[in-house]
Amino acid sequence: MPSYTSLLKDVRACVICVDELPAGPRPVLQLHPQAKILIAGQAPGRRVHESGRPFDDPSGDRLREWLGVSREIFYDAKQMAIVPMGFCYPGTGKSGDLPPRPECAPAWRDQLLQHLRQLELTVVIGKYAHDYHFGRTRSSVTELVAAWQSHWPDKVPLPHPSPRNNLWLRRNPWFERDVVPALRKRVAEILEL
């Protein structure tokens, strides 16, 4: 197994799907073997592609709020790994960003996750990450998130924190009432905040 530093270098130089990426390749992730929490998202959006920093957008602001952590803690790779299903911005479709490129996870994900041996919690965000971490099910995002306690305390499925999901949050007030406080408490325990 290659060292995590050489693997990260290889991932950041990846051009597997260069012809399919409207903005070109720019893999965005964060990893260190000491990380205790894994943020498993979908793929970077345009703003993240431009900044090169994971969740450096309104979705990230909401996610940090849900986790109860500062930007400083969130971007400390020794505390939190951020490994999405696709590392590059996939482009925009009719109803938002396109799905993560299908080449990315099979090429890199398992190799990267093998370096995360200190993990105590995996925060799984959105349908594509749900399918990978929980197996493809017929469950909707709502059904899987509502059953969060069945995966607790090692994994927690979340909806995407995008502002596009404001309606989902209004329709499912139990999420911010029940799941978010439990998640904040678990993160604080793990990171000794």
Secondary structure, 3 states (H helix, E strand, C coil): CCCHHHHHHHHHCCCCCHHHCCCCCCCCCECCCCCCEEEECCCCCHHHHHHCCCCCCHHHHHHHHHHCCCHHHHCCCCCEEECCCCCCCCCEECCEECCCCCCHHHHHHHHHHCCCCCCCEEEEEHHHHHHHHHCCCCCCHHHHHHCHHHCCCCEEEECCCCHHHHHHHHHCHHHHHHHHHHHHHHHHHHHCC
